[in-house]
Amino acid sequence: MFALVVRFDLAPGAGLAFDALVQETLEEIQLREPRTLIYACHDVEGAPYSRLFYELYEDRAAFDEHEAGNHVRRFLAEREQYLAAPPRVEFLTLRARYDARKLGRWRLGGG
C-alpha cells in the first residue's frame, strides 16, 4: 500500500468553493480509480480554514495513475486560488494497522 496526508490551509472565505472542488474531484475518483482505496477530506478541529486529506492507494503505481488523471490535474490547478499557503504533503510508511473489514485483527509491519 501507498499512503499520504496533505494539509491545506485555505484563504479566509474560500472553504465552500474549495469543498465544492473537492466533491467534484471525489466523484471522478470514484468513477475512474478502482485502485484508490481511500480518498478522504477532513476538517481540522480548531482550524476552520484547514482541510486534511488522507489518501490510500493499492501501491505507488496506483498513486501515479491518480496523479496523471485529468480530474486530478484540474484539481491541482484550480486549488491554488483557494490556498493561503502551499500544501504540506507527507508520504507515509505503514507501521501497524487495524482494519475492521479484515476480521478485526491487528497487523504489524507493511501490510
N, C-alpha and C positions, 0 to 999 in steps of 0.2 A: 504494500500500500504506500501511497504518497500523500502527504497532507501539508497544509499550510494554514496560517491565520494571517489576516490582513486587517489592520486598523485604519479606518478612515475618519479623519477629523474634518467635519463639514463646516462650511461658512454659515454663519447665523442666517436662518430663514431658508436654507437650501434643503432641509430634511425631506419635505414632501416630494419635491422633484427628484431628488436622489433615490428615494424609496420607490418611486414610480419606475425609474430607470432600472433599478434592481429587479422589480417584479417582472418587467418585460424580459429581462435577461434570463431570469429563472424559468420562465415559460419556455424559452428557446432551449435552455439547458435540458429541461425535462424531455422535450421532444427529440433532441438531436444527440444527446450524450449518454448512452447507456452505461459507459464506464466511469461516469461521475457518480460516486456513491452518496456523497453528502455535499450540499452547497447551501450553507445556512448563513443568514444575516441576522445579527443580534443587535439590540440596543445595548449601550453600556450604562450600567447604573451610575447615576450621579454625573453623567456626561451626555446631556441631551443632544449635542451636536456631533456625537460619535457613533460609529457603527463598527462592529467587529464581524468579519466573515470567518467561518470555519469551512474549509474545503477538504474533501477526502476523495481520492481517486484510486482506481484499481492499481495503478502503477504510474511511473513517470511519463510513459508514453501516452497514457490517458490524459494527463495534465497537459502535455504538449499539444494533443489534439484539441483539448478545450481552448487553449490559448490561441490556436490558429483559426477558430471558428469566427465567421463574420459577426455573429451576435456578440461575441466576447470582444472582438476588436472595436465594435461600435461602443460597447460599454466603456472600454478603456479610454476611448477618445472623448466620449461625452461626459464622463465622470469629472473630468478636470475642472469644468466650470462650477462644480459644487464644492470643491475642496478648499479648505483653509490652509492645508499643508500637504506635502507629499504623503502618500500612504506608507504605512510601515508594514513590511512583509517579513514574516518569519516562517522558514521551512522547518518542518517537524520530523523527528525520527521517533517511531513508536517504541516506547519503553515497556508499557504494560497496558492491558485493556480489559474491560468488562463489556460484553456485548450481550444484552438480554435476548437478542434474536438467536444467539448460539447456545441455548440451553442454560444461560446464566452462569457460565463458568469463567473464572479468571484465567487470563492468559498472560504469560510473561514473554518478553522478547519482541521480535519484529513481526509478529503475525497474528 
